[in-house]
C-alpha cells in the first residue's frame, strides 16, 4: 500500500490530475464523543471517509466508508460543510494520483457496531471533543473538525 501525502498551498505540490467526490463523517455517540481513526496511509488521525462509488449518494458513501473503516453504523444527521480548496492537493504514491480536495463533511449519530480496525485504520477510538486538539492530523482535517466543534449555524462552503 502506498502513502498519502497532503500538500497545502505548497509550491512543491504536484499538479492535481483528478477530482473525486468524497465524504467524511463526524459520528458522535450519546456522550458526544467523536469517532476517530488513525489512518494507515499517513499516520494521522481523522474522521472516517473516502471516495464515492458510482451508484451511491454522498451521504450513502459516508455511511459505507464509516462502516468499512471503523465497524460503526451511523445515520447522517446534517452537513458540516463542503471542502473543495484547490490549494489542497493529495498525492497517492501507489499510483501517482494527485487529487484536488473535494469532500462533503457530514454529521451523524451512532446507531450500532463496535470500533474495529481495517486496512485503512490502524486504530479506532471514541475521542472526547476536548482531546481532539492533542491528536496529530492534517491541516484540512483539523479545519473540518474545528468547524464541527464550532457548531456553525450554516455549512462551510469553500
C-alpha positions in Angstrom: 0.0 0.0 0.0 1.3 3.4 -0.9 1.3 6.5 1.2 -0.9 9.6 1.2 0.8 13.0 1.3 -1.3 16.1 1.8 0.0 19.4 0.4 -1.5 22.8 1.2 -0.5 25.9 -0.8 2.8 24.3 -1.4 4.9 25.2 -4.5 6.4 21.7 -4.3 3.0 20.1 -4.6 2.2 18.1 -7.7 -0.4 19.5 -10.1 -3.8 17.9 -9.4 -4.7 15.3 -12.0 -8.0 14.1 -10.6 -11.1 15.3 -8.8 -13.1 12.7 -6.8 -16.2 13.4 -4.8 -15.7 12.0 -1.2 -17.4 12.1 2.1 -16.2 12.4 5.7 -18.4 11.8 8.7 -18.2 13.3 12.2 -20.0 10.5 14.1 -20.9 11.1 17.7 -22.2 8.8 20.4 -24.7 9.6 23.2 -21.8 11.1 25.3 -20.8 13.5 22.5 -17.5 11.6 21.8 -16.3 11.8 18.2 -15.4 8.6 16.2 -11.7 8.9 15.1 -9.3 6.7 13.2 -5.6 6.6 13.0 -5.1 6.3 9.2 -2.7 3.6 7.9 -1.7 5.6 4.8 -0.3 8.7 6.5 -0.3 8.1 10.3 -2.6 11.0 11.0 -5.9 11.0 12.9 -9.1 11.7 11.0 -12.8 11.1 11.0 -13.8 8.3 8.7 -14.4 8.8 5.0 -13.5 8.2 1.4 -14.4 8.3 -2.2 -17.9 8.0 -3.6 -18.6 5.0 -5.7 -20.8 5.1 -8.8 -24.4 4.5 -8.0 -24.3 5.9 -4.5 -25.1 9.3 -3.0 -22.6 11.2 -0.9 -24.5 10.5 2.4 -24.6 6.8 1.5 -20.8 7.0 0.7 -20.2 8.4 4.2 -22.2 5.7 5.9 -20.5 3.0 3.9 -17.0 4.4 4.4 -17.6 4.7 8.2 -18.7 1.1 8.4 -15.8 -0.1 6.3 -13.1 1.8 8.2 -14.5 1.6 11.8 -17.1 -1.2 12.1 -19.6 1.5 13.3 -23.0 2.0 11.8 -24.3 5.6 11.7 -27.2 7.7 10.5 -26.4 11.0 8.7 -28.0 14.0 10.6 -26.5 17.1 9.0 -23.8 18.8 7.0 -20.6 20.5 8.4 -19.6 21.8 5.0 -18.2 21.2 1.6 -14.4 21.4 1.2 -13.0 22.0 -2.4 -10.0 24.2 -1.8 -7.7 23.8 -4.9 -4.7 24.7 -2.7 -5.1 21.3 -1.0 -3.7 18.5 -3.2 -3.4 14.9 -2.0 -0.8 12.7 -3.6 -1.3 8.9 -3.5 2.2 7.4 -4.0 0.9 4.0 -5.0 -0.4 5.3 -8.4 0.8 8.9 -8.8 -2.8 10.3 -8.4 -2.7 13.9 -7.3 -6.2 14.7 -6.2 -7.7 18.1 -5.6 -9.7 18.2 -2.3 -13.4 17.6 -2.8 -15.2 16.4 0.3 -18.6 16.8 1.9 -18.4 16.5 5.6 -21.5 15.2 7.4 -22.6 14.9 11.0 -24.0 11.5 12.1 -25.2 9.7 15.1 -24.0 6.3 16.2 -26.6 3.5 15.7 -24.6 0.3 16.3 -21.4 -1.7 15.9 -18.1 -1.9 17.8 -14.9 0.0 16.9 -13.0 -2.3 14.7 -9.8 -1.6 12.7 -9.5 -2.2 8.9 -6.8 -2.0 6.2 -7.4 1.8 6.3 -7.5 2.3 10.1 -4.7 1.3 12.5 -6.7 2.4 15.5 -10.4 3.4 16.0 -11.5 5.3 19.1 -14.2 7.5 20.5 -12.5 10.7 21.4 -13.7 13.4 23.7 -14.0 16.8 21.9 -11.6 18.4 24.4 -9.0 15.7 23.5 -9.1 16.3 19.7 -6.5 19.1 19.7 -3.8 16.8 21.1 -4.1 14.4 18.1 -1.8 14.6 15.1 -3.8 15.4 12.0 -3.6 17.1 8.6 -4.4 20.8 8.5 -7.5 20.2 6.3 -8.9 17.5 8.7 -8.3 19.8 11.7 -10.3 22.6 9.9 -13.2 20.3 9.3 -13.3 19.1 12.9 -13.0 22.7 14.2 -15.9 23.7 12.0 -18.0 20.9 13.6 -16.9 21.8 17.1 -17.8 25.5 16.5 -21.4 24.3 15.8 -21.6 26.8 12.9 -25.2 27.9 12.1 -24.6 27.3 8.3 -22.4 24.8 6.5 -18.9 25.9 5.5 -18.6 26.3 1.7 -15.1 26.5 0.4 
